[in-house]
């Protein structure tokens, strides 16, 4: 499912125009992005939790030359599915 498909589905299910549905979907996505940018956790009960995970620095290899390189520590987005979502997918 693409973002466009999701917008069309929301418009149909909520009896909204495509523009209103697009605004609603983009608002939700942008709100999650902004919360993660502030390093906050976003919990959607029954669906899952979006969070920021810390990746530690590590040693890697350049695949072309075989040379060892240091990969810097960084933050990465993470998602943990909720119990209800896990149950539905199984």
N, CA, C and O atoms as a Tinker XYZ file with bonds, in Angstrom:
   360  protein
     1  N      0.850000   -1.174000    0.000000    73     2
     2  CA     0.000000    0.000000    0.000000    64     1     3
     3  C      0.895000    1.237000    0.000000    63     2     4     5
     4  O      1.830000    1.336000    0.794000    81     3
     5  N      0.608000    2.152000   -0.874000    73     3     6
     6  CA     1.358000    3.401000   -0.955000    64     5     7
     7  C      0.631000    4.496000   -0.171000    63     6     8     9
     8  O     -0.497000    4.309000    0.285000    81     7
     9  N      1.296000    5.630000   -0.026000    73     7    10
    10  CA     0.671000    6.758000    0.662000    64     9    11
    11  C     -0.599000    7.181000   -0.073000    63    10    12    13
    12  O     -1.606000    7.508000    0.555000    81    11
    13  N     -0.548000    7.172000   -1.398000    73    11    14
    14  CA    -1.720000    7.543000   -2.195000    64    13    15
    15  C     -2.877000    6.577000   -1.936000    63    14    16    17
    16  O     -4.024000    7.003000   -1.805000    81    15
    17  N     -2.577000    5.269000   -1.862000    73    15    18
    18  CA    -3.613000    4.275000   -1.572000    64    17    19
    19  C     -4.217000    4.510000   -0.194000    63    18    20    21
    20  O     -5.429000    4.403000   -0.011000    81    19
    21  N     -3.363000    4.831000    0.771000    73    19    22
    22  CA    -3.840000    5.094000    2.120000    64    21    23
    23  C     -4.755000    6.309000    2.150000    63    22    24    25
    24  O     -5.792000    6.291000    2.813000    81    23
    25  N     -4.381000    7.354000    1.444000    73    23    26
    26  CA    -5.202000    8.566000    1.388000    64    25    27
    27  C     -6.567000    8.260000    0.780000    63    26    28    29
    28  O     -7.591000    8.718000    1.288000    81    27
    29  N     -6.587000    7.490000   -0.304000    73    27    30
    30  CA    -7.856000    7.128000   -0.938000    64    29    31
    31  C     -8.719000    6.287000   -0.009000    63    30    32    33
    32  O     -9.936000    6.464000    0.036000    81    31
    33  N     -8.099000    5.371000    0.734000    73    31    34
    34  CA    -8.837000    4.529000    1.671000    64    33    35
    35  C     -9.430000    5.357000    2.799000    63    34    36    37
    36  O    -10.584000    5.156000    3.177000    81    35
    37  N     -8.647000    6.293000    3.344000    73    35    38
    38  CA    -9.136000    7.165000    4.411000    64    37    39
    39  C    -10.288000    8.024000    3.896000    63    38    40    41
    40  O    -11.281000    8.215000    4.598000    81    39
    41  N    -10.160000    8.540000    2.677000    73    39    42
    42  CA   -11.227000    9.366000    2.093000    64    41    43
    43  C    -12.518000    8.564000    1.967000    63    42    44    45
    44  O    -13.603000    9.064000    2.266000    81    43
    45  N    -12.390000    7.328000    1.525000    73    43    46
    46  CA   -13.570000    6.482000    1.320000    64    45    47
    47  C    -14.207000    6.080000    2.652000    63    46    48    49
    48  O    -15.421000    6.189000    2.820000    81    47
    49  N    -13.381000    5.613000    3.600000    73    47    50
    50  CA   -13.902000    5.118000    4.883000    64    49    51
    51  C    -14.469000    6.239000    5.753000    63    50    52    53
    52  O    -15.477000    6.046000    6.434000    81    51
    53  N    -13.823000    7.418000    5.734000    73    51    54
    54  CA   -14.251000    8.519000    6.594000    64    53    55
    55  C    -15.190000    9.485000    5.870000    63    54    56    57
    56  O    -15.598000   10.500000    6.434000    81    55
    57  N    -15.531000    9.165000    4.618000    73    55    58
    58  CA   -16.426000   10.002000    3.827000    64    57    59
    59  C    -15.885000   11.435000    3.736000    63    58    60    61
    60  O    -16.597000   12.405000    3.994000    81    59
    61  N    -14.598000   11.534000    3.360000    73    59    62
    62  CA   -13.933000   12.822000    3.203000    64    61    63
    63  C    -13.543000   13.020000    1.744000    63    62    64    65
    64  O    -13.527000   12.078000    0.953000    81    63
    65  N    -13.233000   14.255000    1.413000    73    63    66
    66  CA   -12.669000   14.501000    0.084000    64    65    67
    67  C    -11.220000   14.016000    0.094000    63    66    68    69
    68  O    -10.623000   13.852000    1.158000    81    67
    69  N    -10.660000   13.788000   -1.092000    73    67    70
    70  CA    -9.270000   13.352000   -1.166000    64    69    71
    71  C     -8.331000   14.386000   -0.557000    63    70    72    73
    72  O     -7.337000   14.026000    0.075000    81    71
    73  N     -8.636000   15.662000   -0.741000    73    71    74
    74  CA    -7.789000   16.719000   -0.177000    64    73    75
    75  C     -7.822000   16.691000    1.347000    63    74    76    77
    76  O     -6.780000   16.811000    1.992000    81    75
    77  N     -9.016000   16.532000    1.931000    73    75    78
    78  CA    -9.135000   16.478000    3.394000    64    77    79
    79  C     -8.443000   15.235000    3.946000    63    78    80    81
    80  O     -7.787000   15.295000    4.985000    81    79
    81  N     -8.590000   14.116000    3.254000    73    79    82
    82  CA    -7.944000   12.881000    3.693000    64    81    83
    83  C     -6.425000   13.008000    3.589000    63    82    84    85
    84  O     -5.698000   12.545000    4.468000    81    83
    85  N     -5.945000   13.639000    2.505000    73    83    86
    86  CA    -4.499000   13.833000    2.334000    64    85    87
    87  C     -3.955000   14.697000    3.467000    63    86    88    89
    88  O     -2.900000   14.399000    4.028000    81    87
    89  N     -4.677000   15.771000    3.803000    73    87    90
    90  CA    -4.252000   16.635000    4.899000    64    89    91
    91  C     -4.211000   15.876000    6.217000    63    90    92    93
    92  O     -3.290000   16.066000    7.011000    81    91
    93  N     -5.196000   15.019000    6.459000    73    91    94
    94  CA    -5.253000   14.250000    7.699000    64    93    95
    95  C     -4.089000   13.260000    7.779000    63    94    96    97
    96  O     -3.410000   13.179000    8.802000    81    95
    97  N     -3.864000   12.516000    6.711000    73    95    98
    98  CA    -2.782000   11.521000    6.701000    64    97    99
    99  C     -1.428000   12.206000    6.844000    63    98   100   101
   100  O     -0.586000   11.755000    7.621000    81    99
   101  N     -1.211000   13.283000    6.108000    73    99   102
   102  CA     0.071000   13.984000    6.193000    64   101   103
   103  C      0.288000   14.602000    7.571000    63   102   104   105
   104  O      1.421000   14.656000    8.051000    81   103
   105  N     -0.773000   15.064000    8.206000    73   103   106
   106  CA    -0.665000   15.618000    9.549000    64   105   107
   107  C     -0.226000   14.552000   10.541000    63   106   108   109
   108  O      0.628000   14.808000   11.390000    81   107
   109  N     -0.800000   13.366000   10.442000    73   107   110
   110  CA    -0.412000   12.269000   11.331000    64   109   111
   111  C      1.054000   11.890000   11.097000    63   110   112   113
   112  O      1.820000   11.763000   12.052000    81   111
   113  N      1.440000   11.711000    9.844000    73   111   114
   114  CA     2.819000   11.321000    9.519000    64   113   115
   115  C      3.806000   12.391000    9.986000    63   114   116   117
   116  O      4.832000   12.071000   10.587000    81   115
   117  N      3.500000   13.651000    9.714000    73   115   118
   118  CA     4.392000   14.741000   10.120000    64   117   119
   119  C      4.476000   14.877000   11.637000    63   118   120   121
   120  O      5.531000   15.219000   12.171000    81   119
   121  N      3.378000   14.613000   12.330000    73   119   122
   122  CA     3.383000   14.687000   13.790000    64   121   123
   123  C      4.276000   13.605000   14.386000    63   122   124   125
   124  O      5.009000   13.861000   15.341000    81   123
   125  N      4.218000   12.391000   13.824000    73   123   126
   126  CA     5.087000   11.313000   14.285000    64   125   127
   127  C      6.540000   11.675000   14.009000    63   126   128   129
   128  O      7.397000   11.496000   14.874000    81   127
   129  N      6.827000   12.186000   12.805000    73   127   130
   130  CA     8.187000   12.579000   12.444000    64   129   131
   131  C      8.724000   13.656000   13.388000    63   130   132   133
   132  O      9.865000   13.572000   13.842000    81   131
   133  N      7.902000   14.668000   13.681000    73   131   134
   134  CA     8.331000   15.762000   14.541000    64   133   135
   135  C      8.596000   15.289000   15.972000    63   134   136   137
   136  O      9.543000   15.745000   16.612000    81   135
   137  N      7.761000   14.376000   16.475000    73   135   138
   138  CA     7.965000   13.835000   17.822000    64   137   139
   139  C      9.271000   13.048000   17.882000    63   138   140   141
   140  O     10.017000   13.168000   18.854000    81   139
   141  N      9.555000   12.252000   16.866000    73   139   142
   142  CA    10.801000   11.494000   16.837000    64   141   143
   143  C     12.003000   12.429000   16.734000    63   142   144   145
   144  O     13.058000   12.159000   17.308000    81   143
   145  N     11.838000   13.520000   16.006000    73   143   146
   146  CA    12.908000   14.502000   15.888000    64   145   147
   147  C     13.248000   15.095000   17.255000    63   146   148   149
   148  O     14.405000   15.410000   17.535000    81   147
   149  N     12.225000   15.244000   18.105000    73   147   150
   150  CA    12.424000   15.743000   19.473000    64   149   151
   151  C     12.818000   14.612000   20.426000    63   150   152   153
   152  O     12.914000   14.821000   21.635000    81   151
   153  N     13.048000   13.410000   19.877000    73   151   154
   154  CA    13.438000   12.209000   20.633000    64   153   155
   155  C     12.354000   11.769000   21.607000    63   154   156   157
   156  O     12.647000   11.247000   22.683000    81   155
   157  N     11.102000   11.985000   21.223000    73   155   158
   158  CA     9.968000   11.533000   22.022000    64   157   159
   159  C      9.468000   10.201000   21.482000    63   158   160   161
   160  O      9.693000    9.858000   20.321000    81   159
   161  N      8.793000    9.469000   22.338000    73   159   162
   162  CA     8.203000    8.197000   21.950000    64   161   163
   163  C      6.753000    8.431000   21.527000    63   162   164   165
   164  O      6.049000    9.218000   22.159000    81   163
   165  N      6.298000    7.763000   20.473000    73   163   166
   166  CA     4.916000    7.877000   20.010000    64   165   167
   167  C      4.261000    6.512000   20.181000    63   166   168   169
   168  O      4.663000    5.537000   19.545000    81   167
   169  N      3.249000    6.448000   21.043000    73   167   170
   170  CA     2.574000    5.189000   21.335000    64   169   171
   171  C      1.174000    5.229000   20.738000    63   170   172   173
   172  O      0.366000    6.086000   21.095000    81   171
   173  N      0.889000    4.302000   19.831000    73   171   174
   174  CA    -0.447000    4.143000   19.266000    64   173   175
   175  C     -0.982000    2.817000   19.801000    63   174   176   177
   176  O     -0.668000    1.753000   19.266000    81   175
   177  N     -1.779000    2.885000   20.845000    73   175   178
   178  CA    -2.267000    1.686000   21.514000    64   177   179
   179  C     -2.972000    0.772000   20.521000    63   178   180   181
   180  O     -3.838000    1.208000   19.764000    81   179
   181  N     -2.592000   -0.489000   20.536000    73   179   182
   182  CA    -3.172000   -1.475000   19.634000    64   181   183
   183  C     -2.435000   -1.569000   18.312000    63   182   184   185
   184  O     -2.658000   -2.509000   17.549000    81   183
   185  N     -1.559000   -0.611000   18.024000    73   183   186
   186  CA    -0.805000   -0.629000   16.777000    64   185   187
   187  C      0.678000   -0.822000   17.037000    63   186   188   189
   188  O      1.277000   -1.788000   16.565000    81   187
   189  N      1.265000    0.095000   17.786000    73   187   190
   190  CA     2.689000   -0.047000   18.086000    64   189   191
   191  C      3.294000    1.237000   18.623000    63   190   192   193
   192  O      2.602000    2.225000   18.870000    81   191
   193  N      4.622000    1.189000   18.798000    73   191   194
   194  CA     5.355000    2.310000   19.363000    64   193   195
   195  C      6.497000    2.706000   18.442000    63   194   196   197
   196  O      7.312000    1.873000   18.045000    81   195
   197  N      6.543000    3.980000   18.111000    73   195   198
   198  CA     7.654000    4.542000   17.352000    64   197   199
   199  C      8.606000    5.166000   18.367000    63   198   200   201
   200  O      8.164000    5.863000   19.281000    81   199
   201  N      9.902000    4.926000   18.217000    73   199   202
   202  CA    10.871000    5.484000   19.154000    64   201   203
   203  C     12.184000    5.753000   18.433000    63   202   204   205
   204  O     12.383000    5.342000   17.290000    81   203
   205  N     13.076000    6.456000   19.133000    73   203   206
   206  CA    14.411000    6.730000   18.605000    64   205   207
   207  C     15.367000    5.783000   19.317000    63   206   208   209
   208  O     15.401000    5.722000   20.546000    81   207
   209  N     16.141000    5.047000   18.528000    73   207   210
   210  CA    17.100000    4.099000   19.084000    64   209   211
   211  C     18.512000    4.605000   18.830000    63   210   212   213
   212  O     18.813000    5.148000   17.767000    81   211
   213  N     19.366000    4.416000   19.823000    73   211   214
   214  CA    20.768000    4.838000   19.682000    64   213   215
   215  C     21.566000    3.688000   19.093000    63   214   216   217
   216  O     21.524000    2.568000   19.601000    81   215
   217  N     22.292000    3.968000   18.020000    73   215   218
   218  CA    23.197000    2.990000   17.414000    64   217   219
   219  C     24.601000    3.353000   17.878000    63   218   220   221
   220  O     25.032000    4.495000   17.716000    81   219
   221  N     25.307000    2.403000   18.448000    73   219   222
   222  CA    26.654000    2.671000   18.949000    64   221   223
   223  C     27.652000    2.689000   17.793000    63   222   224   225
   224  O     27.405000    2.119000   16.730000    81   223
   225  N     28.773000    3.348000   18.019000    73   223   226
   226  CA    29.843000    3.378000   17.013000    64   225   227
   227  C     30.409000    1.969000   16.881000    63   226   228   229
   228  O     30.459000    1.219000   17.856000    81   227
   229  N     30.832000    1.615000   15.677000    73   227   230
   230  CA    31.374000    0.277000   15.462000    64   229   231
   231  C     32.395000    0.306000   14.333000    63   230   232   233
   232  O     32.486000    1.276000   13.580000    81   231
   233  N     33.146000   -0.756000   14.234000    73   231   234
   234  CA    34.145000   -0.894000   13.177000    64   233   235
   235  C     33.494000   -1.641000   12.012000    63   234   236   237
   236  O     32.850000   -2.672000   12.208000    81   235
   237  N     33.666000   -1.116000   10.810000    73   235   238
   238  CA    33.152000   -1.763000    9.601000    64   237   239
   239  C     34.274000   -1.899000    8.584000    63   238   240   241
   240  O     35.420000   -1.536000    8.849000    81   239
   241  N     33.933000   -2.419000    7.439000    73   239   242
   242  CA    34.919000   -2.573000    6.365000    64   241   243
   243  C     34.382000   -1.946000    5.093000    63   242   244   245
   244  O     33.201000   -2.067000    4.765000    81   243
   245  N     35.273000   -1.279000    4.388000    73   243   246
   246  CA    34.943000   -0.776000    3.063000    64   245   247
   247  C     34.920000   -2.002000    2.150000    63   246   248   249
   248  O     35.951000   -2.654000    1.984000    81   247
   249  N     33.765000   -2.334000    1.550000    73   247   250
   250  CA    33.684000   -3.556000    0.751000    64   249   251
   251  C     34.568000   -3.519000   -0.499000    63   250   252   253
   252  O     34.965000   -4.564000   -1.014000    81   251
   253  N     34.867000   -2.330000   -0.972000    73   251   254
   254  CA    35.674000   -2.216000   -2.183000    64   253   255
   255  C     37.160000   -2.450000   -1.909000    63   254   256   257
   256  O     37.841000   -3.146000   -2.663000    81   255
   257  N     37.657000   -1.851000   -0.805000    73   255   258
   258  CA    39.090000   -1.940000   -0.536000    64   257   259
   259  C     39.432000   -2.896000    0.605000    63   258   260   261
   260  O     40.587000   -3.298000    0.742000    81   259
   261  N     38.446000   -3.266000    1.427000    73   259   262
   262  CA    38.707000   -4.115000    2.580000    64   261   263
   263  C     39.264000   -3.344000    3.765000    63   262   264   265
   264  O     39.536000   -3.930000    4.812000    81   263
   265  N     39.436000   -2.042000    3.612000    73   263   266
   266  CA    39.994000   -1.191000    4.664000    64   265   267
   267  C     39.005000   -1.064000    5.818000    63   266   268   269
   268  O     37.801000   -0.927000    5.600000    81   267
   269  N     39.523000   -1.112000    7.059000    73   267   270
   270  CA    38.669000   -0.933000    8.230000    64   269   271
   271  C     38.310000    0.547000    8.365000    63   270   272   273
   272  O     39.154000    1.424000    8.179000    81   271
   273  N     37.048000    0.807000    8.691000    73   271   274
   274  CA    36.583000    2.173000    8.903000    64   273   275
   275  C     35.752000    2.202000   10.185000    63   274   276   277
   276  O     35.208000    1.182000   10.610000    81   275
   277  N     35.664000    3.364000   10.783000    73   275   278
   278  CA    34.839000    3.537000   11.970000    64   277   279
   279  C     33.501000    4.129000   11.548000    63   278   280   281
   280  O     33.444000    5.172000   10.897000    81   279
   281  N     32.439000    3.452000   11.927000    73   279   282
   282  CA    31.086000    3.939000   11.642000    64   281   283
   283  C     30.619000    4.670000   12.897000    63   282   284   285
   284  O     30.554000    4.083000   13.977000    81   283
   285  N     30.298000    5.935000   12.752000    73   283   286
   286  CA    29.956000    6.791000   13.896000    64   285   287
   287  C     28.644000    6.366000   14.547000    63   286   288   289
   288  O     27.786000    5.757000   13.908000    81   287
   289  N     28.505000    6.697000   15.824000    73   287   290
   290  CA    27.254000    6.476000   16.548000    64   289   291
   291  C     26.202000    7.409000   15.961000    63   290   292   293
   292  O     26.515000    8.498000   15.478000    81   291
   293  N     24.948000    6.962000   16.012000    73   291   294
   294  CA    23.872000    7.791000   15.476000    64   293   295
   295  C     22.545000    7.349000   16.068000    63   294   296   297
   296  O     22.450000    6.298000   16.702000    81   295
   297  N     21.536000    8.154000   15.854000    73   295   298
   298  CA    20.175000    7.813000   16.248000    64   297   299
   299  C     19.450000    7.268000   15.035000    63   298   300   301
   300  O     19.681000    7.716000   13.912000    81   299
   301  N     18.567000    6.294000   15.259000    73   299   302
   302  CA    17.808000    5.699000   14.172000    64   301   303
   303  C     16.362000    5.511000   14.631000    63   302   304   305
   304  O     16.124000    5.211000   15.800000    81   303
   305  N     15.399000    5.683000   13.734000    73   303   306
   306  CA    14.012000    5.448000   14.114000    64   305   307
   307  C     13.762000    3.954000   14.300000    63   306   308   309
   308  O     14.349000    3.116000   13.616000    81   307
   309  N     12.883000    3.649000   15.236000    73   307   310
   310  CA    12.530000    2.254000   15.478000    64   309   311
   311  C     11.040000    2.109000   15.640000    63   310   312   313
   312  O     10.341000    3.064000   15.978000    81   311
   313  N     10.552000    0.893000   15.393000    73   311   314
   314  CA     9.126000    0.609000   15.557000    64   313   315
   315  C      8.989000   -0.736000   16.243000    63   314   316   317
   316  O      9.606000   -1.718000   15.831000    81   315
   317  N      8.178000   -0.779000   17.289000    73   315   318
   318  CA     7.868000   -2.021000   17.971000    64   317   319
   319  C      6.371000   -2.262000   17.827000    63   318   320   321
   320  O      5.573000   -1.468000   18.323000    81   319
   321  N      5.975000   -3.341000   17.158000    73   319   322
   322  CA     4.540000   -3.590000   16.979000    64   321   323
   323  C      3.866000   -3.917000   18.307000    63   322   324   325
   324  O      4.466000   -4.528000   19.191000    81   323
   325  N      2.617000   -3.503000   18.427000    73   323   326
   326  CA     1.839000   -3.783000   19.619000    64   325   327
   327  C      1.267000   -5.186000   19.597000    63   326   328   329
   328  O      1.297000   -5.864000   18.570000    81   327
   329  N      0.750000   -5.614000   20.728000    73   327   330
   330  CA     0.213000   -6.962000   20.870000    64   329   331
   331  C     -0.926000   -7.233000   19.885000    63   330   332   333
   332  O     -0.988000   -8.305000   19.284000    81   331
   333  N     -1.820000   -6.266000   19.723000    73   331   334
   334  CA    -2.960000   -6.439000   18.818000    64   333   335
   335  C     -2.505000   -6.582000   17.375000    63   334   336   337
   336  O     -3.020000   -7.431000   16.648000    81   335
   337  N     -1.545000   -5.763000   16.950000    73   335   338
   338  CA    -1.027000   -5.842000   15.581000    64   337   339
   339  C     -0.350000   -7.185000   15.339000    63   338   340   341
   340  O     -0.549000   -7.798000   14.290000    81   339
   341  N      0.445000   -7.646000   16.294000    73   339   342
   342  CA     1.099000   -8.942000   16.162000    64   341   343
   343  C      0.076000  -10.060000   16.004000    63   342   344   345
   344  O      0.244000  -10.964000   15.185000    81   343
   345  N     -0.976000   -9.985000   16.795000    73   343   346
   346  CA    -2.015000  -11.016000   16.762000    64   345   347
   347  C     -2.747000  -11.040000   15.426000    63   346   348   349
   348  O     -3.057000  -12.115000   14.914000    81   347
   349  N     -3.026000   -9.878000   14.858000    73   347   350
   350  CA    -3.727000   -9.776000   13.575000    64   349   351
   351  C     -2.876000  -10.303000   12.435000    63   350   352   353
   352  O     -3.383000  -10.957000   11.524000    81   351
   353  N     -1.569000  -10.015000   12.486000    73   351   354
   354  CA    -0.680000  -10.407000   11.403000    64   353   355
   355  C     -0.440000  -11.912000   11.402000    63   354   356   357
   356  O     -0.288000  -12.511000   10.337000    81   355
   357  N     -0.405000  -12.524000   12.563000    73   355   358
   358  CA    -0.173000  -13.970000   12.650000    64   357   359
   359  C     -1.294000  -14.664000   12.003000    63   358   360
   360  O     -1.314000  -15.894000   11.955000    81   359
